[in-house]
Amino acid sequence: MQSEHFLFGDQVEIEEVDKGITRQILGHNDELLLVKAIFEKGAEGYQHQHYHSQVSYVESGIFDVTIDGVTKRQSAGDSYFIPPNLMHGAICIEAGVLLDMFSPIREDFFENYKKGE
């Protein structure tokens, strides 16, 4: 499974993930995935863990990000790394966008797409 070589943001489906959180699945193959997560103020990315490595870049907004019990406030231009299997989550303080990269891909993010086939 692999995305097209060129994707255009205004043509990529926006999926509702949770209250106040939407996402766009961008470029990917079986080993690497880029996701744009759009948060409304107050939206909370619940505490969870997964076996994927994750790197996130704060494109805009302000977030309180918790990784392995440590919380730091992050804003536009900041980033964070989450090793596999560490508990983590984020609370959106000021509406914004996170660019999340995963390796390998988050198969669970593709479940809705597979149902539509």
N, C-alpha and C positions, 0 to 999 in steps of 0.2 A: 504494500500500500504506500502510495506516495502522492503528494499534492502536485498540482500543476507547477511549472517553473515560475510563472508570474501570477501573482494574485493582486487584486485591486480591492482595497478596503470597502469601497461602496458597493461591491458585488459579492462580498463574503457574508454568508448568513450570520445573523446575530441571534444567539440562543440565550434564553433566560435560564440562569443557573439556580438562583435563590432570590429571596426578597432583596431588591436593590442591587443585584449583581447580574450582569450579562457578559457573554464572551463571544469572541470570534476565534475559530480555529484557523490558524494561518499555516505557513509552510511546514511540511513534515515528511518524514519517511518512517521506517520502522524504528529508527534509533534516536531521532531528534524531533521535537515538537515545539512550535512557537504558538502561544495563546495570548490574545489581548483580552484582559479582564477589565470591565468598566464597572466602577463602584459609585453608588449614590452615597451621599453623606449618611453616616450611621450604619451602613451595611457592614455585616460581619462575616468574614470568611472563617467558619467554625474551625476549632482545633481538630486537626487530623494528622495522619501520617501515611506515608506510602513508600514503596521500595525504590522509587525513582529519585535521581538527583534533580534538584531544581535550582535555577538561578532566576531571580526576578529583578526587573528594572522598574523604578517608579517614574513613569512618563509624566504624570501630573498628579496633583492632590497631595494629601497628607495621610499617612497610615501609621497606626501603632501595630508593629509587627512583633509577634512572639515566636521565638524559636527555642525549643528545649527549656522553657520556663523563663527565658530572658526576653524582656520587651524593650524595644527601641523605637523611637519616633523617626519615620523616614518620609522624605519629601522629594519633589521632582529632582532627578539627577542621581538619587541614591539607588543602591541595589543591595540584595542580600542573597546568600547561598544557603541552601538547606540540603545537608547530606541525607542519604537514604534513611528511612525509618525514624526520623526525629519528629516529635510532635511540633506542630506549628499552626499559625493562623494569623489573621490580620483584621483590624477594625478600622474602617474608613472614617477619619476625622474630618476631612475636607474632600468632597467628590473628586475622583481621579481615576487614573488608568494605570494598571500594572501590566507589564509585558513579562509573561512567564515562559521560561524555557525548561523543558523536561527531557531527560534521557534515562532510559528509553522512553518511548511515547507513553502517554496515559491512555491505555486501551479503553478505559471506562468513559473517556470523553467522546468516543466514537460510537457508543451504543445507540444514541438517537439516530445517527446517520445510517447505521446498519439496519435499523427498523424500517427506515424509509425506502430501502432498496427493493 
